Amino acid sequence: MPEKDGIEALEEIMAFDKDARVVMVTAIDQRDSLMKAIKLGALDYIVKPFEDDRVISAVNKALSAI
C-alpha cells in the first residue's frame, strides 16, 4: 500500500472497530509482522504466494468468528 503499511492499516481498523475480522495478506514473510498483526487483532496472516485452500481456511475462520 503506498501510503501506509498493513500494520498501520490494521491499527486504524481495530481502533475504529475492535470487533473487525481482519485477515492479513502479504508478500513479505516476517515473523515480527505476523506476531504484531496477531497481537493487534488480526485473525490470520497469509503469505503470498498462497494456495486456494489457505485462503478458504482463513475466510472460514473469519466467518466463524461472527
Beta strands, then each sheet from edge to edge (+ up, - down):
strand 1: 23-26
strand 2: 44-47
sheet 1: 1+ 2+
end
